[in-house]
Amino acid sequence: MISKPTNETPEELDELASEYVLGTLSAELRTQVRQRLRDEPELRAAVDAWERRLLGLTDLAEPHPPSPYLWQRIERSVNKVTRPPSLIAAQSLSWWNLLPLWRGLAGAGLAATLLLGALMLTQTTVKPTYLVVLVGPQDKAPGWVIQA
């Protein structure tokens, strides 16, 4: 049980109630306030006052029905929550979501890279190269340079 802070002023209690009603509290603080509401009539009265104060604002806003696409997303989310975990796992097992497949491919790529790198390091034998310079008899400038 969360106990009421001993030095909480009425202004702080009202501020806490307003933040609770507006939904701006962190999840941890919201849980604490929800627990305190059961045992603290002052806090409950402050929350009720804020709810009454803000309830009138809902009449000023025109209702907007959600789009059909949004309803489909909501239904999928609700169905995903209400389905057994075995069905959820079976439906999300496409090849793109298979982590062992991607780990295996990454491991195979690493092994191939290491093998090719080792082969390149061990197979580096220097073969003789030949360079031929063809020069015409009348000038000393090279005409052709051939490397083999």
Backbone torsions as a table, in degrees:
resi	resn	phi	psi	omega
1	MET	NA	133.8	178.1
2	ILE	-87.1	125.6	-179.6
3	SER	-92.9	154.0	180.0
4	LYS	-69.9	133.4	175.5
5	PRO	-59.7	139.7	-174.5
6	THR	-70.5	-27.8	-175.1
7	ASN	-108.1	27.1	-179.3
8	GLU	-81.7	121.2	-179.8
9	THR	-83.7	162.8	176.4
10	PRO	-59.5	-33.2	178.0
11	GLU	-66.1	-41.6	178.4
12	GLU	-67.1	-37.5	177.5
13	LEU	-64.0	-42.0	178.4
14	ASP	-65.9	-39.2	178.6
15	GLU	-65.9	-41.9	177.9
16	LEU	-63.1	-42.3	178.8
17	ALA	-64.1	-40.9	-180.0
18	SER	-64.9	-42.3	179.0
19	GLU	-66.2	-34.3	177.8
20	TYR	-65.6	-46.2	-177.9
21	VAL	-68.2	-38.5	-180.0
22	LEU	-74.9	-17.0	178.3
23	GLY	81.0	28.0	-178.4
24	THR	-99.5	2.1	178.6
25	LEU	-79.6	154.5	173.9
26	SER	-69.3	165.0	-177.2
27	ALA	-60.9	-38.9	-179.1
28	GLU	-66.3	-47.3	179.7
29	LEU	-65.9	-37.5	178.8
30	ARG	-61.9	-41.2	177.6
31	THR	-64.5	-41.5	179.1
32	GLN	-63.5	-43.3	179.8
33	VAL	-65.0	-41.3	179.0
34	ARG	-59.8	-38.1	177.4
35	GLN	-70.5	-37.3	179.9
36	ARG	-69.3	-27.5	-178.0
37	LEU	-60.3	-30.9	-178.9
38	ARG	-67.9	-31.7	-171.1
39	ASP	-110.2	-9.6	-175.4
40	GLU	-120.0	103.4	-179.3
41	PRO	-65.3	-30.9	179.4
42	GLU	-64.5	-43.6	179.3
43	LEU	-66.7	-41.3	178.4
44	ARG	-61.7	-41.0	178.7
45	ALA	-65.3	-40.1	178.7
46	ALA	-65.1	-41.6	178.6
47	VAL	-64.9	-43.0	178.2
48	ASP	-61.4	-40.9	179.5
49	ALA	-62.8	-42.5	178.8
50	TRP	-67.5	-37.4	178.1
51	GLU	-65.1	-41.9	177.3
52	ARG	-64.9	-40.3	-179.4
53	ARG	-62.6	-40.2	-176.0
54	LEU	-90.0	-15.9	-178.4
55	LEU	-63.3	-33.7	178.8
56	GLY	-64.2	-25.8	179.8
57	LEU	-69.8	-23.8	-179.7
58	THR	-68.9	-25.2	177.9
59	ASP	-72.1	-23.5	-178.7
60	LEU	-77.7	-25.6	-178.2
61	ALA	-88.4	134.9	178.5
62	GLU	-77.7	139.4	178.7
63	PRO	-72.9	139.0	177.0
64	HIS	-120.7	116.3	178.6
65	PRO	-68.9	142.1	179.4
66	PRO	-68.3	153.8	-180.0
67	SER	-70.7	158.9	177.7
68	PRO	-59.4	-34.6	178.0
69	TYR	-62.9	-41.0	179.0
70	LEU	-65.3	-40.2	178.1
71	TRP	-61.5	-40.0	178.2
72	GLN	-62.7	-41.3	178.1
73	ARG	-64.0	-40.5	179.1
74	ILE	-64.1	-44.2	179.6
75	GLU	-62.9	-41.2	177.6
76	ARG	-62.6	-41.9	179.9
77	SER	-64.7	-42.7	179.9
78	VAL	-66.3	-42.6	178.8
79	ASN	-64.4	-35.6	179.4
80	LYS	-66.1	-36.1	-179.9
81	VAL	-73.9	-37.1	-174.7
82	THR	-86.4	-14.2	179.3
83	ARG	-76.9	152.0	175.2
84	PRO	-64.7	150.5	-178.3
85	PRO	-59.3	-29.4	-179.5
86	SER	-66.0	-36.4	178.0
87	LEU	-70.8	-37.9	179.4
88	ILE	-63.4	-44.5	-179.0
89	ALA	-65.4	-38.1	-178.6
90	ALA	-67.7	-35.1	-177.8
91	GLN	-79.0	-26.3	-177.6
92	SER	-94.4	12.3	-178.9
93	LEU	-94.2	57.2	171.1
94	SER	-82.2	166.3	-177.4
95	TRP	-62.8	-27.6	-179.9
96	TRP	-68.0	-29.1	-177.0
97	ASN	-97.4	8.8	-179.4
98	LEU	-86.0	100.4	-179.3
99	LEU	-63.1	-41.5	178.2
100	PRO	-59.9	-34.9	177.7
101	LEU	-61.4	-48.5	-177.9
102	TRP	-69.0	-34.3	176.0
103	ARG	-66.1	-41.1	178.7
104	GLY	-63.7	-43.2	178.2
105	LEU	-64.8	-39.2	178.1
106	ALA	-66.0	-40.4	177.5
107	GLY	-64.8	-40.9	178.3
108	ALA	-65.2	-39.5	177.4
109	GLY	-64.2	-40.3	177.8
110	LEU	-65.2	-43.5	179.4
111	ALA	-62.6	-42.6	179.1
112	ALA	-64.5	-40.3	178.9
113	THR	-63.6	-44.8	178.9
114	LEU	-64.9	-40.7	179.7
115	LEU	-64.4	-46.0	179.2
116	LEU	-66.5	-37.3	176.9
117	GLY	-64.2	-42.3	177.9
118	ALA	-64.9	-40.0	178.1
119	LEU	-63.5	-40.2	180.0
120	MET	-66.2	-36.2	179.8
121	LEU	-73.0	-36.2	-176.6
122	THR	-86.9	-21.8	-176.3
123	GLN	-96.9	16.1	-177.9
124	THR	-85.6	85.2	174.2
125	THR	-102.6	137.3	-178.3
126	VAL	-85.5	115.2	177.4
127	LYS	-95.1	147.2	-179.2
128	PRO	-66.8	141.8	176.1
129	THR	-115.1	152.1	-178.3
130	TYR	-119.1	138.5	178.6
131	LEU	-126.9	123.5	-179.3
132	VAL	-119.1	129.7	177.7
133	VAL	-116.3	118.5	179.1
134	LEU	-98.9	124.5	-176.9
135	VAL	-122.7	137.2	177.0
136	GLY	-74.8	152.6	-176.4
137	PRO	-69.8	-27.0	-176.1
138	GLN	-84.3	-23.5	179.1
139	ASP	-130.7	160.9	-176.5
140	LYS	-93.7	-0.9	-179.6
141	ALA	-79.8	138.6	179.7
142	PRO	-68.9	139.1	-179.8
143	GLY	-95.2	-43.9	-179.1
144	TRP	-134.8	140.3	171.9
145	VAL	-122.3	121.4	-177.3
146	ILE	-121.9	130.4	178.9
147	GLN	-121.5	131.3	180.0
148	ALA	-135.1	NA	NA
